[in-house]
Amino acid sequence: MAFKQIHHVVETIKNKLKKKHIIFTISTNGILLNDEKLEFLNQNKFSILLSFDGFAQNIHRKIGSFEPIVTIIKKLLECPDIDLEINSVFTPKTIGYLSKSVQFIAELNVQEISVALSQKSSWNHFGLLQYKKELQSLKNYMLSFYLQNGYTPFMKFRKDRKRGVFSCYAARDRLAITADGKIWGCHLFADFYNGKKSTKEYSKYCFGDLHSFIEKSERVYPEISANYSNFRMDTFQTEDSLCVDCEEMEECKVCPMDNRIHGSSFKKIPRWICEHNKITREVKRDFWKELI
C-alpha cells in the first residue's frame, strides 16, 4: 500500500498548499487496511474507492477474501470523515452475480456503489444480454429501495446533475501518485504505462516524480495537462460513426483509457463499450419512468 509514501504526500501537500481545498482519494482492495491506517485516512478526510466484487469476490479476486473485506467495509462505515465508494467489477463468467451483489452491498448501508465490466477482454453479445438482464433485476430492487429511502446508492441509476459533453477528468480536477512517486493525470494512465517508461506516450502523460513536480509545477503542469485536454465525447468515434452525430452523446461517458486498452486510439470506442452504454442508459430511463 506504500503507506509511508501516502503519509509523506499528504503532509507535504498540507504544508505546501495551506490555502487550497484539497481532497485526498485512494483506490484500494482493502486487504492491507488496519486500524492505524483507517485512523490516518479518517483524520485526513479521505475519499476511498474500495474494490469489492460482492458474491464474485472469491472467484474474481483472492479466494477467501470475501469475509475480510466485508469486515473492512463495516469498519470504514464507522469512520465519520471517510467517504466510501464501492466499485464492483464483473467478467463474462461472473456477470450473473451483479444484481445480488449490489443488493448485498446496499444492505450494508454503503451509499455509493459503482459497477464496471472487466476491461481485460471484449464482451460478446451474450455477455451484454446477461448484463442487461442483471440491470433489469437490480432495477426492481432499487425501485423499492428508492421509495423507502429517497435515493439510490447505485450510481448508474442516478440522474446526471447536468447534461453536456463529457470531458475526461484526468489532470483536470485530479492527479494520481504511484507507489514509486510518479505523478499522472489519473491512476488508469499510471497502470497502463507501468513498465513502459521508454515509450513516447509515457513522457507525454507523466508529470514526473513528486519532488520535481512540486519544484517545477508552474511549467510542468500546463505543459503535460494539455495532452489530456482533448479527451472529450465530441472528439470520439465508434467503428461506424462520429459520436458528435449521435443524439445521445450528451448522455454518454466513455473513458479514453478504456478505448486505448482495447484498441490503438484513445478516441475510438470499441463496439461493445458503445452497446454497454446504450443498455445502461435504457435501463436507467426505465428506472426513472417507473418511479414517476
Secondary structure as UniProt FT lines:
FT   HELIX           3..16
FT   TURN            18..19
FT   STRAND          25..28
FT   TURN            31..32
FT   HELIX           35..43
FT   TURN            44..45
FT   STRAND          47..51
FT   HELIX           54..56
FT   HELIX           57..60
FT   TURN            63..64
FT   HELIX           66..77
FT   TURN            80..81
FT   STRAND          83..90
FT   TURN            92..94
FT   HELIX           95..97
FT   HELIX           98..107
FT   TURN            108..109
FT   STRAND          113..117
FT   HELIX           125..149
FT   HELIX           155..157
FT   TURN            171..173
FT   STRAND          176..177
FT   TURN            179..180
FT   STRAND          182..184
FT   HELIX           187..192
FT   TURN            193..195
FT   TURN            197..198
FT   HELIX           200..205
FT   STRAND          206..209
FT   HELIX           210..225
FT   TURN            226..230
FT   HELIX           233..235
FT   HELIX           243..245
FT   TURN            247..248
FT   HELIX           249..251
FT   HELIX           256..262
FT   HELIX           271..291
//
